[in-house]
Structure formats: structure tokens, C-alpha cells
């Protein structure tokens, strides 16, 4: 079993949909598979989800599936020639009423609200900021601009406004349908694109819960932080989500590249402090789309996210459309393992000034503290909901956390938690029998051996969510 604590999220796409290759990728270290709902039809995602479940079973691993919603399409329309070359100083019109294909003078808009969202003097960033337009005037449905930074503009490229301020709602009619599709195969996580505040996430939660009710399922919700407006609302967004994604692409375009690294550190720190999970994403191993080895800068980027305490690092086009999906996973796993060998801060610093009012939370913290001081080989949590394992995983500790659950949905959800190895164990309702079964499980997997000390937490009565109230320190006979 891998000793890597940081989890890897890989996006499934044409480059990685072959069952043999996907199995190799899962064995190489994929913990969560991302299905990008910006591409493909509903049935494609249903088929891919089934493929992931079958392949993971063959590999003997349990992986989580994350459905990533497209969100609002804030994009230009199509061009007659497929693209145009914009030169600095040229005039260019973005026209919400235009139906014919675009040309060198202007183009239609997928996003019809743009004329109401901008005013003279605003800067519009197209195609991830590679093209910059200055707004000169808004006349009815037409946004008249001057090209500040030119380049090639092709069909359906994205539009951002510097500093944020586009009013598009986070959840579109397509997203609402996609949520139903994702719940039909019980996606473990749903990633919501472009939320601005807690209300956006609460609405997504409601839609997910309604769509998942027939399957008695409740997905985890990940807020993708990619709008300037989301930054001041970070705390309220975190409070109503299960985690966040540091989505550095659109975010960098809206707030400026230079501000993103410090924001990333702040977001990871805040998520951990609030007992939420965090995924760091976008361009992590971008050069490996075409090359078999990463750049030194990419190695540092992944390692720094690990050192900051991210739960997971994510791959997008690298695994969805790149030439080296398997090699990318192998390289990323290696970087994570090396970064994790770095010095941990003293565990006690994590607890100073913290108060725990819940019994289950206090037990989780007690297990960490005791394991740390006794040099325990492992920490074991018998958990129904996964909460105990989540709390433990918010603190740096050398000992791996093994979360044993009888619920498949809980096992899959915990695949995203840093330093947590989720295992499925149908434990007995009798506490002593359950503890014996847990130790037997660890012995069979070679996790502990004779003479090893480990800490184990569970609840009495067994199987009650939030009922963890017992900590036991054991030495293997």
C-alpha cells in the first residue's frame, strides 16, 4: 500500500479512457477520477463512471468519482474561418445580438449579459488572459473595444473581466441536468464552477440532495474558487461546502497571476483550519501534455502545494488529452512522496489555542497526540461517516491513518482525505469483536506486525454516526 499522504485527482478523457491504461493509472496512484461535464453527453459520463468502478475493482483499489460541472459559458461565439488574428490598436466588437459567424471586426457572444456587466474603461481578458481588450463604449447589445494585447482568437474562447463582476449565475440549466446525471451513478463529489458566495453552494447542495435522494446518497460538494468575488466570501463558502478547489486558471485571469500563490497558501490554510478538504489544480504538470518529463518549476509547484498541506493535487489536460497520462501520474506521485519527507512542524503547535467541544472530535485529537508521543505505527479509526478520519487528517502526523468503514460511500469519499487510507471492513456490532477484526485486517495487509503499537478509535454503540467516544492503545501480540 502506498505511503503517500497527498492524493492525486486525474481527469478522464480521450487519452485515458482505455481500460488497460486506466487500470495502470489507478495502480500508479490515482485516488480520485474527475469527470469534466464541460465535454461530452450525459451517456458518456454514465459510461465513464461505470468504467472507473469496474477498473478500480480489478485493480483492487477504491477511487472516488468527482463530477465537475461546467458552470456558465462566458464565451465568445464562433468565427467564419474558425479564428481571427487580432492586432494591438484594432477595434473589435463583442455583439450579443449577432447571429452570423464572427470576423476580424467582431464576434457574437454565448454570454448575452456581457453588455450589462461592463462599462467603458473595463479590461476584458479572453482565452485565459492571452488577449486583452479595453472597453471603449457599450451601445445597446454591442460592446465596442480596442485590442490592447493581440493574438489568435478562436471559436468559443472564454471571457473574464479583470477584477471580476460578471453576473452569470453559478448554476445553469445544463448544470442542473448534469447534477441528475451525476447522481444517477452516485458521484462521490460534485465540483461547482464559479460560485460567488455561500448561496450558490447551498443551492447546489439542495439540487444534489434532491437528485440523490432516490439512491439514498449524499455527495460531497467542492467549491471551485475561480472568481474574484469568491475571495472575500471564502469563509462563508467553506462553511457550507465539504471542500474547495484552488482553480488557478480563471482565478489568475481575474485577480492577476502574481496574487495567486499567496492566495493558494491562504486557501489551503483556511480549509484545513475549518476541517474541510482542499484540491490544488490547474497547470500543475502542464508541460507533460507533450513531454515525458516535467519542468523543474512544475516539480516545485506540486511540492509546494504538498508542503502547504493540500489534500490533493489535480491533473486536467495532462491525463485527459496528453501524450503521457501514466508517466504524469508516476512523476506526480514521486514528487508528493519526496515533499512529504520534509520536516513536519511540531504537532503541539496545531492544538494551541484550539478548543474541542465535541466528544468525537476530542477523541480524534487524543488519538493523534498519543500516537505522536508513543511513535505508533498507525492510527485506526472505525468510522461510519468518515468525520473522525477527516478531523485527524487536518493535522500533520507521521503515522498513517487507516479508516475502516462498513459503508462503501464513506470509503470512497475518504479517498480524497490527506494521509487517510480508507478500507472496507464489515465490522461486527460487538465492540471487542470489531476491534479484533480491525487488528486482523491490519495484520493481513502487513500494516502492523508483532510488537507494533497502534491507536484505535471507535464508538459505542457501534455504527452510530458521530458516536466516536473511545480511544484504545494496542500492542500487537
C-alpha positions in Angstrom: 0.0 0.0 0.0 1.4 3.4 -1.0 2.8 5.5 1.9 1.9 8.7 0.0 -0.3 11.0 2.0 -1.3 13.5 -0.7 -4.0 12.3 -3.0 -4.0 12.6 -6.9 -7.0 13.7 -8.8 -6.9 12.7 -12.5 -9.3 13.9 -15.3 -10.6 11.2 -17.5 -10.7 12.0 -21.2 -9.9 10.5 -24.7 -6.2 9.9 -23.6 -7.1 7.9 -20.6 -10.4 6.0 -21.4 -8.7 2.8 -22.4 -9.5 0.3 -19.6 -5.9 -1.2 -19.6 -4.3 2.2 -19.3 -6.8 3.4 -16.7 -6.1 0.4 -14.6 -2.3 1.2 -14.8 -3.0 4.8 -13.8 -5.1 3.7 -10.8 -2.4 1.3 -9.7 0.2 4.1 -10.2 -1.6 6.3 -7.7 -4.9 7.9 -8.9 -7.2 8.3 -5.9 -10.0 10.4 -7.5 -11.2 10.4 -11.1 -12.6 13.7 -12.3 -15.3 13.7 -15.0 -15.4 17.0 -16.7 -19.0 17.9 -17.6 -17.8 20.7 -20.0 -17.3 17.9 -22.6 -19.4 15.0 -23.8 -23.0 14.0 -23.4 -24.8 12.6 -20.3 -24.5 9.0 -21.5 -20.7 9.4 -22.0 -20.3 10.3 -18.3 -22.5 7.4 -17.2 -20.4 5.0 -19.3 -17.1 6.5 -18.0 -18.3 6.3 -14.4 -19.1 2.6 -14.9 -15.7 2.1 -16.5 -14.0 3.7 -13.5 -15.9 1.5 -11.0 -15.1 -1.7 -12.9 -11.4 -0.9 -13.5 -10.9 0.2 -9.8 -12.4 -3.1 -8.7 -10.0 -5.0 -11.0 -7.1 -3.0 -9.6 -8.2 -3.8 -6.0 -8.5 0.0 -5.2 -11.4 2.2 -4.3 -11.4 5.5 -6.0 -13.7 8.5 -5.7 -15.5 10.0 -8.7 -15.8 13.7 -8.9 -18.3 15.3 -11.3 -17.1 18.7 -12.3 -19.9 20.9 -13.5 -19.4 23.3 -16.5 -20.9 26.4 -14.9 -21.9 29.4 -17.0 -20.5 29.6 -20.5 -18.9 33.1 -20.5 -17.5 32.8 -24.0 -17.4 34.4 -27.5 -19.3 32.8 -30.3 -17.8 31.2 -33.5 -15.9 32.6 -36.4 -16.5 32.1 -40.1 -12.9 31.0 -40.5 -12.7 29.3 -37.1 -10.3 32.0 -35.8 -9.1 35.6 -36.3 -5.7 37.3 -35.7 -6.2 40.5 -33.5 -3.6 43.2 -33.7 -3.0 45.8 -30.9 -4.8 49.1 -31.5 -7.5 47.5 -33.7 -11.2 47.9 -32.9 -13.2 44.8 -32.1 -16.9 44.5 -31.3 -18.4 41.8 -29.0 -22.1 41.7 -30.1 -24.7 39.9 -28.0 -27.3 40.2 -30.8 -25.1 38.9 -33.6 -26.2 35.6 -35.1 -23.8 35.3 -38.1 -20.3 33.9 -37.6 -17.6 36.3 -36.5 -14.8 38.1 -38.5 -11.9 40.4 -37.9 -14.3 43.2 -36.9 -16.3 41.4 -34.3 -18.0 38.3 -33.0 -21.2 37.1 -31.3 -21.5 36.1 -27.7 -22.6 32.9 -25.9 -22.9 35.1 -22.8 -25.7 37.5 -23.7 -25.5 39.5 -20.4 -22.0 41.0 -21.2 -23.2 44.4 -22.4 -24.9 44.9 -19.0 -21.9 43.7 -17.0 -19.3 46.1 -18.4 -18.6 49.8 -18.9 -16.1 52.0 -20.6 -12.6 51.6 -19.2 -13.1 47.9 -18.1 -10.5 45.3 -19.2 -11.7 42.1 -20.8 -9.4 39.1 -20.8 -10.0 36.4 -23.4 -8.6 33.0 -23.9 -7.1 32.7 -20.3 -5.7 36.3 -20.5 -3.7 35.8 -23.6 -5.8 38.5 -25.3 -6.7 41.8 -23.6 -9.5 44.2 -24.8 -10.2 47.6 -23.4 -13.9 48.5 -23.4 -14.4 51.9 -25.2 -18.2 52.0 -25.1 -21.4 49.9 -24.7 -24.0 50.6 -27.3 -27.2 48.5 -26.8 -26.1 44.9 -27.3 -22.7 45.9 -28.6 -19.5 46.1 -26.6 -17.0 48.2 -28.5 -13.4 47.6 -27.6 -9.8 48.3 -28.6 -7.3 45.5 -28.7 -4.6 46.1 -26.0 -2.9 42.7 -26.2 -3.4 40.9 -29.5 -3.1 37.3 -30.7 -5.1 34.5 -32.2 -8.8 34.3 -31.0 -10.6 31.2 -32.0 -14.2 29.8 -31.5 -15.8 29.8 -28.1 -12.9 31.1 -26.1 -13.6 32.2 -22.5 -14.1 35.8 -21.4 -13.1 37.2 -17.9 -13.4 40.7 -16.6 -10.4 42.0 -14.7 -11.3 42.3 -11.0 -14.5 40.2 -11.5 -18.0 41.4 -11.7 -19.7 39.2 -14.3 -23.2 38.4 -13.1 -23.7 34.9 -14.6 -25.2 32.6 -12.1 -23.0 29.7 -10.9 -25.6 27.0 -11.8 -27.1 26.9 -15.3 -30.0 24.8 -16.6 -27.3 22.4 -18.1 -25.7 22.1 -14.6 -29.0 21.2 -13.1 -29.4 18.4 -15.6 -25.8 17.3 -15.1 -26.4 17.0 -11.4 -29.2 14.5 -12.1 -26.8 12.5 -14.3 -24.0 12.6 -11.7 -26.4 11.4 -9.0 -27.6 8.5 -11.2 -24.2 6.9 -10.8 -23.7 8.3 -7.3 -20.7 10.6 -7.9 -18.9 10.9 -4.6 -18.1 14.6 -5.1 -19.7 17.4 -7.2 -17.4 20.3 -8.1 -19.3 23.6 -8.6 -17.8 26.1 -11.1 -17.7 29.8 -10.4 -19.6 30.1 -7.1 -19.6 33.7 -5.8 -21.0 33.1 -2.3 -22.5 30.6 0.1 -25.9 30.9 -1.5 -24.6 29.4 -4.8 -23.2 26.4 -2.8 -26.4 26.0 -0.8 -28.4 25.9 -4.0 -26.1 23.3 -5.4 -26.4 21.2 -2.2 -30.2 21.3 -2.4 -30.2 20.2 -6.0 -27.7 17.4 -5.3 -29.7 16.1 -2.3 -33.0 16.1 -4.2 -31.4 14.3 -7.2 -29.5 11.8 -4.9 -32.4 11.0 -2.6 -33.8 8.0 -4.6 -30.3 6.4 -4.3 -30.0 7.2 -0.6 -26.8 9.1 -1.5 -25.2 12.4 -0.4 -22.3 13.6 -2.4 -19.5 15.9 -1.0 -19.6 19.4 -2.5 -16.4 21.1 -3.7 -16.5 24.9 -4.4 -14.1 25.8 -7.3 -12.6 29.2 -6.3 -12.1 30.9 -9.6 -13.9 34.3 -9.3 -12.6 37.5 -7.8 -15.9 37.8 -5.9 -15.4 34.5 -4.1 -12.2 35.6 -2.3 -13.9 38.0 0.2 -16.6 35.3 0.8 -14.1 32.4 1.2 -15.0 31.7 4.8 -18.8 31.5 4.2 -18.3 29.4 1.1 -16.1 27.0 3.0 -18.7 26.7 5.8 -21.4 25.4 3.5 -19.1 23.2 1.3 -17.2 20.0 2.0 -14.1 21.4 0.4 -12.7 23.9 -2.1 -10.6 23.7 -5.3 -7.9 26.3 -5.8 -8.8 26.7 -9.5 -5.8 28.8 -10.6 -6.7 29.3 -14.2 -9.8 31.6 -14.2 -8.8 32.9 -10.8 -5.4 34.1 -12.1 -7.1 35.8 -15.0 -9.5 37.8 -12.7 -7.2 38.7 -9.9 -3.8 38.7 -11.7 -1.2 35.9 -11.8 1.0 37.4 -9.2 -1.6 37.3 -6.4 -2.4 33.6 -6.8 0.5 31.9 -5.0 -0.2 33.7 -1.7 -4.0 33.2 -2.2 -3.3 29.4 -2.7 -1.5 29.3 0.7 -4.2 31.2 2.4 -7.0 29.0 1.0 -5.2 25.7 2.0 -4.6 27.0 5.5 -8.2 28.2 5.9 -9.7 25.0 4.6 -7.6 22.9 7.0 -8.5 25.1 9.9 -12.2 24.7 9.1 -11.9 20.9 8.8 -12.6 21.0 5.0 -10.7 19.3 2.2 -8.7 21.3 -0.5 -7.6 20.4 -4.0 -4.9 22.4 -5.8 -5.5 22.5 -9.6 -4.6 23.9 -13.0 -1.4 23.5 -15.0 0.4 21.5 -12.3 2.2 19.3 -14.8 1.2 21.2 -18.0 4.3 20.5 -20.0 3.7 16.8 -19.6 0.8 17.1 -22.1 3.5 16.9 -24.7 6.7 15.9 -22.9 7.6 12.8 -20.9 9.2 14.7 -18.1 8.0 17.8 -16.1 9.8 21.1 -15.8 11.7 21.9 -12.6 9.2 24.7 -12.0 6.3 22.2 -12.1 8.1 19.9 -9.7 8.5 22.8 -7.3 4.8 23.8 -7.8 3.5 20.4 -6.9 5.9 20.0 -4.0 5.0 23.4 -2.6 1.3 22.6 -2.7 2.1 19.4 -0.7 4.2 21.4 1.8 1.3 23.8 2.2 -0.9 20.9 3.3 -3.2 20.4 0.3 -5.3 17.2 0.4 -4.9 16.6 -3.3 -3.1 17.8 -6.4 -5.1 17.7 -9.7 -4.3 16.9 -13.3 -6.6 18.2 -16.1 -5.5 18.0 -19.8 -2.3 16.2 -18.7 -4.4 13.0 -18.2 -7.5 13.8 -20.3 -5.8 14.6 -23.6 -2.0 14.4 -23.0 0.5 12.1 -24.6 1.8 10.7 -21.3 -1.1 10.2 -18.8 0.6 7.3 -17.0 4.0 8.9 -16.7 2.4 12.1 -15.4 0.8 10.1 -12.5 4.0 8.3 -11.7 6.0 11.6 -11.7 3.4 13.4 -9.6 3.3 10.5 -7.0 7.1 10.6 -6.7 7.1 14.4 -6.2 4.4 14.1 -3.5 6.3 11.4 -1.6 9.6 13.3 -1.6 7.9 16.5 -0.5 6.2 14.7 2.4 9.6 13.5 3.8 10.3 17.2 4.7 10.2 18.2 8.3 6.8 18.3 9.9 6.1 21.1 12.3 5.7 20.1 16.0 2.2 18.6 16.4 1.6 20.5 19.6 1.6 23.8 17.7 -1.6 22.6 15.9 -3.5 22.3 19.1 -2.6 25.5 21.0 -5.5 27.9 21.2 -7.9 25.3 19.9 -10.9 24.1 21.9 -12.8 20.9 21.2 -16.4 20.8 22.5 -17.4 17.6 20.9 -16.5 14.2 22.4 -15.8 12.6 19.0 -13.5 15.5 18.0 -11.6 15.3 21.3 -11.1 11.6 20.9 -9.7 12.1 17.3 -7.3 14.7 18.7 -6.4 12.5 21.6 -5.5 9.7 19.2 -3.2 11.9 17.2 -1.4 13.2 20.3 -1.0 9.8 21.8 0.2 8.2 18.6 2.7 11.0 18.0 4.2 10.6 21.5 4.3 6.8 21.5 5.6 6.6 18.0 2.6 4.5 17.0 2.9 2.6 13.7 -0.7 3.5 12.7 -3.8 5.2 13.8 -7.0 3.3 13.1 -10.5 4.9 13.0 -13.6 2.7 12.9 -15.9 5.2 11.3 -19.4 5.3 9.9 -19.5 8.8 8.4 -15.7 9.4 8.0 -15.7 12.5 10.2 -13.2 11.2 12.7 -10.7 10.4 9.9 -11.3 13.8 8.4 -10.5 15.6 11.7 -7.4 13.6 12.2 -6.2 14.3 8.6 -6.3 18.1 9.2 -3.1 17.8 11.3 0.4 16.8 10.3 1.5 13.5 11.7 3.9 10.8 10.5 1.7 7.9 11.4 -0.7 6.9 8.6 -4.4 7.0 9.4 -6.4 3.8 8.4 -10.1 4.5 8.3 -12.1 1.3 8.5 -15.8 1.6 7.5 -18.6 -0.7 6.6 -20.1 1.8 4.2 -18.8 1.9 0.6 -19.9 5.5 0.0 -17.8 6.6 3.1 -14.8 4.6 1.9 -14.9 6.4 -1.5 -15.4 9.8 0.0 -12.4 9.4 2.2 -10.2 8.6 -0.9 -9.7 12.4 -1.1 -8.6 13.0 2.5 -4.9 13.6 3.0 -3.0 10.8 4.9 -6.1 8.6 5.1 -6.1 5.1 3.7 -9.8 4.1 3.6 -10.5 0.3 3.9 -13.8 -1.5 3.7 -14.4 -3.7 6.8 -17.8 -5.1 7.7 -17.3 -4.9 11.4 -19.3 -6.7 14.0 -21.8 -4.8 16.1 -19.9 -6.1 19.2 -17.1 -3.8 20.1 -14.5 -6.3 21.2 -15.1 -8.5 18.1 -14.9 -5.4 15.9 -11.5 -4.4 17.5 -10.2 -7.9 16.9 -11.4 -7.9 13.3 -9.7 -4.5 12.7 -6.4 -5.8 14.0 -6.7 -8.9 11.9 -7.3 -6.7 8.9 -4.1 -4.7 9.6 -2.0 -7.8 10.1 -3.2 -9.4 6.9 -2.3 -6.3 4.9 1.1 -6.1 6.6 0.3 -2.7 8.1 1.3 -3.8 11.6 3.3 -6.7 12.9 4.1 -8.3 16.2 5.3 -5.8 18.8 3.9 -2.7 16.9 1.9 -0.1 18.8 -1.2 1.4 17.2 -4.1 3.7 18.3 -7.7 2.8 17.5 -10.9 4.9 17.9 -14.5 3.7 17.7 -17.9 4.5 19.1 -20.3 2.7 21.5 -22.8 1.7 20.4 -21.2 0.7 17.1 -22.3 2.2 13.8 -23.8 5.4 15.2 -22.6 8.4 13.1 -20.8 10.9 15.2 -20.6 8.4 18.0 -16.8 8.1 18.4 -16.2 8.0 22.1 -13.4 5.6 22.7 -9.6 5.5 22.2 -7.6 2.4 22.8 -3.8 1.9 22.5 -2.9 -1.6 21.5 0.3 -3.5 21.1 0.2 -6.4 18.6 0.9 -9.7 20.3 
